[in-house]
Amino acid sequence: MNTRTIKGNWIEIAGKLKQKYANLTDDDLLFIEGKEEELYGRLQKKLGKTNEQIRDLIAKL
């Protein structure tokens, strides 16, 4: 999934992630254009998954 697709659907994706992982906060899911790697890093740290696992998780939502 590319950045443009994520940006366009981010509210929906974030909602699904919050449903699946109750420990995620709005700050964890903050999407800032150009800082996607920070987002992936926050999710990696919070969920204990690799960068590739995070990308796959988001792509499947």
Secondary structure, DSSP 8 states (H G I E B T S, - for coil): --HHHHHHHHHHHHHHHHHH-TT--TTTT---TT-HHHHHHHHHHHHT--HHHHHHHHHH-
